């Protein structure tokens, strides 16, 4: 009997995905977070239809106008419509957040799989990851942006680099445990190819923790982009991002606190929603949590 033909039940690749949508409405708080995040995503997608004015149009005669029928949230120091800039700012934040999450997961997954399977690669690669983790992520991001210039892609790369070691170490820990399982040893003993072992037997075990880690990376990337823009080390100031809007409005906070309040509120809601959904995904995909609930 060929050992290479392993039973599908021994490979947990499909069970976690049965709860992919169910955990989004597990509790009222998670349901509210899901709705808030969905509304922000829809706002970003349909920004050209929702924004009442051009977010880049300068109108010095309309500077610092209060909320009115023409400008629902007022205008900033350059006469630009605050509501339009906030709506378009959601696009930048979500693109950078999702882009950093996807890139860090893909690169970290490859590094973690190889490091967890090959001990000699692990000895070298993990020391490199430890070195990257020793550098504060904000300082590393500022250095990358300063050297390469400010743009959406540069900021995304600057935010992705510090997140790769965290994903790689997570995947490595899962692989170190999974490679000792009998079905992995059986696949090795019958001469299965290395790509097949990693793709079929090791990688499925990393999907659940990567989904959870991806939500945290996305929230961290959105916050980091806002911090970089607020410090003047992110995307160019004329680009509508939540961080840029708050950075421009801090000089007028006592006169027009809404210049910081509204983008800060949306930023907080977006990050909190992503983190709550990540916690719900962790609880739904963690077998130990299910066992506790069953008891």
Buried (B, 14 or more C-beta within 10 A) or exposed (E): EEEEEBEEEEBBBEEBEEBEEEBBEBEEEBBBBBEBBEEBBEBBEEBEEBBEBEBEEEBEEBBBBEEEEEBEBBBBBBBBBBBBBBBBBBBBBBBBBBBBBBBBBBBBBBBBBBBBBEEEEBEEBBEEBEEBBEBEBBEBBBBBBEEEEBBBEBBBBBBBBBBBBBBBBBBBBBBBEBBEBEBBEBBEEEEBEEEEBBEBBBBBBBBBBBBBBBBBBBBBBBBBBBBBBBEEBBBEBEBBBBBBBBBBBEEBEEEBEBBBBBBBEBBEBBBBBBBBBBBBBBBBBBEEEEEEEEE
